[in-house]
Amino acid sequence: MAAHDPLVIFTPSGKRGRVAPGTKVLDAARTLGVDLDSVCGRRGICSKCQVAPSFGAHPKHGITVTQDALSPLNAVEDRYDRVRGLKPGRRLGCQAEIRGDVVIDVPPESQVHAQVVRKRAEAHEIVLDPAVRLRFVEVAEPELDNPSGDLERLLDALKEESCIADLGFDFALLPALQKVLRAGDWKVTAAIYSDGGTRQVIALWPGYHEGVYGLAVDIGSTTIAGHLTDLANGEVVASSGLMNPQIRYGEDVMSRVSHAMMNAGGATELTTAVRDGLNALVAALAEEAGIDRTLILDATFVMNPVMHHLFLGLDPVELGQAPFALASGAAQRLPARDLGLDIAPGTRAYVLPLIAGHVGADAAAVALSEQPHGSDDLVLVVDVGTNAEILLGDKAGVLACSSPTGPAFEGAQISAGQRAAPGAIERVEIDPATKEPRFRVIGSELWSDDPGFADAIAGTGLTGICGSGIIEVVAEMRMAGIVDAKGLIGSAAETASPRCVADGRTQSYVLWEGDDTTPRITVTNSDVRAIQMAKAALYAGARLLMDRRGVDLPDRVVLAGAFGAHISPKHAMVLGMIPDVPLDKVTSAGNAAGTGARIALLDKRARAEIERVVGEIE
């Protein structure tokens, strides 16, 4: 393609290339190896190829996308929009033509291989004391000689039953109050919210009612994970996740701050995107559990500071420049409807406190889950993600920082990289003598040299390499002598392996030759460099805290986060991602931020605890 041809950049994959003007988005995606679905033969009726172009300035990519970057809606798209409806901002990839430089997001539902968001609610002992409790009462009927209102008589009954003298009532429930009272023959069940000094009726049902739920949500830069929990017994009844819709504006938080800075209304776009994603997540969780979403009455949220500001509708611009001032770092208690969440009229939201300008509520949640402030030995807790949060502490005190590791650990910025999905290589071993590799892919327990491997992956294919896979292959290459101490891949002559092939002025290692159905997968020197940069940022944060504490090593290391849960401690140590403590002193906490959110959901006293602890963290 000519240098003046349009540049197309697909997110979240990060794949890019130049195409001839007039190329259909679907054709460009297939040419560049982008995961974009289509099953109707370009007739514009299946909707599988829907994409979302992103207009405006994109400093990270060095382009500005104009409104005429894609062709106008054609007759096929108009017909589809009239009959079935296109979401705002969406186009059909089989119809839209590329006419200028453009950034195009492929939403999860348009991807052939659905994202596996590996965040789950870890088993954890939690005290059950939720902020929402149910009360069943009988309300005095109205009388001619007693002109009190129905609301006043309901509150009198509830105050007597609950012994709460200052009980309030959410005005959003008032329009339906009289019908509920009469439908229940003056017997009703009320949900009472009690937290942070607020005591209020937030839901009402006629007669006797059982069953209310809460939502614990971890809003990450890359993924959003939610756990729907029965507030009566603490059981997680549904867990689900999705890609953060903001990713089309940038894979890291500073790209999103830049979008807010460079585009009028950019912050509002980002806020709308994450709130829309959360509403979709709520719907998915309710459907999975088989409940009405109006039964979800409490929700806790954890996230980094940029996500926090955008979720709350606050301008994140000050977080993009020193001294990284927060609009507010305090815990927030407010109606979920004020956050644009479509749950129930009275649903309440609790946002955990932030620690500092770039150390967020997710780090606070990790502290709540892992309790470094209560540890007898010195523990280093590393929540690995696009932006890593690091805690070092014991009973004597806790230090915290964040490191901008970037998206390489998530499989982005890697030549054959992808996020964790069926078909992605996740485990790698290389024989140090023969330099021959073997690997496992998500969706199969077999190794690539096991009998039946090809049949086992026939359904998913072999599509790329995810974050845990790239960590292991680079570490294995180092241990096998394929990569030297500086991070350079040796030639075939230097390594005695024909898998090392020339790639321009450097070398690449062929992990998989490819065949008629699978692509060739290599590890390039640029891939090694991306991992070097990411691990250096991670270790630098840990080293900073250890130097501040005056120690050479912690007593133990805890790896947290959806990605951290899948890292091999041995390979992480080989790469220098974490300090050289004994391997048996490295453990995984899984999604500790999500666990902390669930603790805050189920035990309102934990909210007061983490607000106190955050005030003591340096």
Sequence and secondary structure as in RCSB ss.txt:
>XXXX:A:sequence
MAAHDPLVIFTPSGKRGRVAPGTKVLDAARTLGVDLDSVCGRRGICSKCQVAPSFGAHPKHGITVTQDALSPLNA
VEDRYDRVRGLKPGRRLGCQAEIRGDVVIDVPPESQVHAQVVRKRAEAHEIVLDPAVRLRFVEVAEPELDNPSGD
LERLLDALKEESCIADLGFDFALLPALQKVLRAGDWKVTAAIYSDGGTRQVIALWPGYHEGVYGLAVDIGSTTIA
GHLTDLANGEVVASSGLMNPQIRYGEDVMSRVSHAMMNAGGATELTTAVRDGLNALVAALAEEAGIDRTLILDAT
FVMNPVMHHLFLGLDPVELGQAPFALASGAAQRLPARDLGLDIAPGTRAYVLPLIAGHVGADAAAVALSEQPHGS
DDLVLVVDVGTNAEILLGDKAGVLACSSPTGPAFEGAQISAGQRAAPGAIERVEIDPATKEPRFRVIGSELWSDD
PGFADAIAGTGLTGICGSGIIEVVAEMRMAGIVDAKGLIGSAAETASPRCVADGRTQSYVLWEGDDTTPRITVTN
SDVRAIQMAKAALYAGARLLMDRRGVDLPDRVVLAGAFGAHISPKHAMVLGMIPDVPLDKVTSAGNAAGTGARIA
LLDKRARAEIERVVGEIE
>XXXX:A:secstr
  TTS EEEEETT  EEE  TTEEHHHHHHHHT      STTSS S TTEEEEE EEETTTTEEE GGGB    H
HHHHHHHHT   TT EETTT EE S EEEE  GGG SS               B SEEEEEEE    BTTB   H
HHHHHHHHHHHH  TT EE GGGHHHHHHHHHHTTTEEEEEEEEETTEEEEEEEEES     EEEEEEE SSEEE
EEEEETTT  EEEEEEEE GGGGG SSHHHHHHHHHHSTTHHHHHHHHHHHHHHHHHHHHHHHHT  GGGEEEEE
EEE HHHHHHHTT   GGGGSTT   S  S EEEEGGGGT  S TT EEEE    BTTB HHHHHHHHHH GGG 
SS EEEEE SSSEEEEEEETTEEEEEEE   GGGGTTTSTTB  S TTEEEEEEE TTT  EEEEETT  S TTS
TTHHHHTTTT   EE HHHHHHHHHHHHHTTSB TTS B  HHHHT TTEEEETTEEEEEEE   SSS  EEEEH
HHHHHHHHHHHHHHHHHHHHHHHHT SS SEEEEESTTGGG  HHHHHHHTSS    GGGEEEEESHHHHHHHHH
HHBHHHHHHHHHHHHH  
